[in-house]
Amino acid sequence: MGFLDKVFTSQTEQVDVEDFLNNMDVEEEAQYEDADAYVKPMTLRGSEDLNAVEHELKEGNLVLLNIEEAQKRNPRGVRDAVVSIKDLVSRLDGDIAGIAAGRILITPARVKIMKRKTPKE
């Protein structure tokens, strides 16, 4: 049995992976001078955040946008914001996709997201 087989079949200890990932000891990360682009986690709080998304895309960065809390507060406002982001992405020749509940990946020009095609039943 290989290492990964052991990792995925062992159920002796229950681990909340999401909690583990969110609470990893992460020191303040310095800007990496040799990086061509960054993945910027952002949270949608209001319309002013759309300007920040646009800025990051124009800088060539990818945006991982958390819309979960905004959806709870104002679903219609989130829908309008996502429509605005889709228009922006189209103008900038980027891409956008929902990657999980409450999470959207937004990419700049020349970065495309391979979307999984679901078979028609």
Beta strands, then each sheet from edge to edge (+ up, - down):
strand 1: 39-43
strand 2: 62-66
strand 3: 95-100
strand 4: 103-107
sheet 1: 1+ 2+ 4- 3+
end
